[in-house]
Amino acid sequence: MKIFKYVLSLSESQFVSMPIDSQILSVGVQNREIVIWAKVDPSMLTAAKHFLIYGTGWDLDNLDAYKYLGTVQIDRFVWHVFVENRTY
C-alpha cells in the first residue's frame, strides 16, 4: 500500500482514475489546487471515481449517491468536494 496524491480540476464534475479499492484519506489545497490523498494498492486495476465540486451558494444536484469529502478554500473561494459512492 502507498499514499498517492490526485489533483482535481476546478470543474463541477470530473472522473479520476484510481486503483480499485482506493481509500480516500483527505482533501486539501496544495499550490492553489484542490488535491485528494488516497491509500492505494498500485498493483490493482484502476477504475474511475466520479467527483463533484460545488462552490458555496451553488444549487446542488441530487447528492444521495455521493459522499462528502471536505471543504477547501482557495483565495476567497470556498469549494465543497464530493465523491460518488460507487466506482466505474
Protein Blocks (a to p, Z undefined) as FASTA:
>chain_A
ZZddddddfbfbdcddddehiacfbdcdeehiacddddddfkbccdddddddddehiacd
dfklpccfbdcdehjbccdddddfbdZZ
